[in-house]
């Protein structure tokens, strides 16, 4: 995928792509693996990035299981 970032954001291209991928993951449009791939990162490295954007990377079913205990 090629993402055209406006020239004003070109210096922050990677950060912009990470933000978009994080929000698409948060919205359920991308899996963790897909979002990580979009950023050319490994899944677990991308999961750490999600924390910077305030996005919970746990699947809702896993989270529900954890909340029950």
Secondary structure, 3 states (H helix, E strand, C coil): CCCCCCHHHHHHHHHHHHHHHHHHHHCCCCCHHHHHHHCCCCHHHHHHHHHHCCCCCCCHHHHHHHHHC
